[in-house]
Amino acid sequence: MTQTRPPFMIDWSSRSKMRGPGEQSLGKLLHALRDRLAPDAQGISLTYVDDRGMRKLNREHRGKNMTTDVLSFPSEAEKGAFPHLGDIVVSLPMADKMAKKFGVSRRREVETLVIHAFLHLCGHDHETDRGEMMALQAQLERELLDEEPLAMSLKRGRKPGSKVKKLKDGSRVVVTGRAAAALVRRERVKKEKKVKVRKVAKPKEPAVKRGPGRPRKESAPVPAIKRVTRRRRPAPSRSGVIA
């Protein structure tokens, strides 16, 4: 008599502007991982985020103010509660960046990240073991995906001539080629505008305003004009009498 597996519920959610693989692409992989590693688990959640959201989670839960590719949050449910295995959070921009460097699809990179996170949910830790977790991860990739395993890290040095561009949402991306050259030109134009001194006409000196109650300067008094009156001479008497 074959033993039936309990139902396995997958909660999908996305807070990213990019599109990640869904039930049709990863559903079979997650069920296979449950059957192989956690047969009693009945639920798991997978959330896609952008770099900004991942940086916030990484800062709050790990004390690292930087983005990363994947985070795992094992369930801390009490005994007798719903057997939820835990939560997996994937940064799609980071997955897309790494996929381009490896020359694979975004879905293929997310598959590696999901296997890696699933092992963490089951209690494995590559930071404390002697390589057992990464060896098991490579084995699962070969068996479940029929693919050669992808590395979890890659030298992230920037190419010569590349520039960091700040996007409207506050995140930063590395641009190369024409995009980097255009960014350099814009920065040069902004700098020239700041340095350039514009000629401005010398402003006229403002008139001195007199304060309240200040006496005004009186002008010199105009001298009065004296009128000269001429006395009329008496007309000669026409009589013969001499006074």
Secondary structure, DSSP 4 states (H G I P E B T S, - for coil): -PPPPPP-EEEEEEESSS----HHHHHHHHHHHHHHH-TT--EEEEEEE-HHHHHHHHHHHHS--S--SEEEEE--PPTTS--EEEEEEEEHHHHHHHHHHHT--HHHHHHHHHHHHHHHHTT--TTTSSSHHHHHHHHHHHHHH-SPPPPS----PPPTT-EEEE-TTS-EEEE-HHHHHHHHHHHHHHHHHHHPPPP-PPPPPPPPPPPTTPPPPPPPPPPPPPPPPPPPPPPPP-SS---
